Amino acid sequence: MPTLPDIPLPSSIRSRYVDGINGLRMHVLEAGFETRGRPCVLLLHGFPELAFSWRKVMPILAEAGYHVIAPDQRGYGRTTGWDADYDGDLASFRLPNLVRDALGLVAAFGYRSVDAVIGHDFGSSVAAWCALIRPDVFRSVVMMSAPFAGPPSLPFNTVNEPGKRIDDPIHRDLGALPRPRKHYQWYYSTREANDDMHHAPQGVHDFLRAYYHHKSADWKDNKPYPLKSWTADEIAKLPTYYVMDHAKDMAATVAEEMPSPEEIAGNKWLPDNELAFYSAEYERTGFQGGLQWYRCGTSGAFTPELQTWSGRTIDVRSAFISGKQDWGTYQRPGVYEAMQSKACTNMIGCHLVDGAGHWVQQEQANKVSWLLVQFLRGTKASQGTADN
């Protein structure tokens, strides 16, 4: 591997590589490694992020007594061994194999179980499936910004009904709106999406700046609320980074919300020198590795495998943390509620952190770290909004 620039990390975090993880050479950030025998916590990032996204949380968890491990997941950053070919085999990016990646990593570090798996955005889905499939290994779970509704259901009580496939009309209906729209996850599944972002007219750095800004609490129009139904008229109320104008790609979508030079200079949670690390990594790798995850979900090809766990619940201790200004909590109507009422049987808290949008562990690192430490210590932090 060619020499890569240093990562701008606190001195308490180190970067290393772990070979032989389910076919990957996995790049990992690590804190609390100085003392052997500590309990382990695994942190899983989302899109378009990296292990680097946990840089503010890791030292605090390490100070609380944990060995903290955060990988660049399959398809991301400095982890290698995955296929970025759009026409390649998607199977390695399906959720059970991402769980296998996590299992292999903690086993390589000598752990038979971890105290918690904590995931943000798409990493929240992987964390949820880790806890669902292997609760003996992943003894608690915190999902962040992306609630979990449970495994897809099997068709039930259909023996006397003719077999009939019911297609979701949402994409047709979105396109037929007076202002035609499209859903970002299906856009992310198109052949063009990677090139649109990797070769954005404004450059990767400014694309990411606008993207992160648009989904953060800094964008003042992020005022989420529960939506009533999975219908075109209702989900078209979502901001354009979720339900895009039909004729625009993501680079053009977020360019309209590019923050001013003064706003960029005043950004404390993602200053330009830290954003420069993200942009350098994505300029090098492109975005297709992360987009493969979306393609697995939208294709439907792997749904039958996930139905193997139909009806199973997450029974280990669980919690949910999201930004109060994060539309991700409500982007799928009913999922936030289903997570609490059905999917998780031992959920001790749902926390909406004020002053944070989608990038909650970066925008409000101290509040999130406090909630995580309280969860890990078994303390039931107060429900609702974390304002302390």
Buried (B, 14 or more C-beta within 10 A) or exposed (E): EEEEEEBEBEEBBEBEBBEEBBBBBBBBBBBBBEEEEBBBBBBBBBBBBBBBBBBBBBBBBBBBBBBBBBBBBBBBBBBBBBBBEBEEEBEBBBBBBBBBBBBBBBEBBEBEEBBBBBBBBBBBBBBBBBBBBBBEBBBBBBBBBBBBBBBBEEEEEEEEEEEEEEEEEBBEBBEEEEEEBBBBBBBBBBEEBBBBBBEBEBEBBBBBBBBBBBBBBBBEEBEBEEBEEEBBEEBBBBBBBBBBBBEBBBBBBBBEBBBEEEEBEEBEBBEEEBBBBBBBBBBEBBBBBBBBBBBBBBEEEBEEBBBEBEEEBBEBBBBBBBBBBBBBBBBBBBBBBBBBEEBBEEBBBBBBBEBBBBBBBBBBBEBBBBBBBBBBEEEEBEEEEBEE
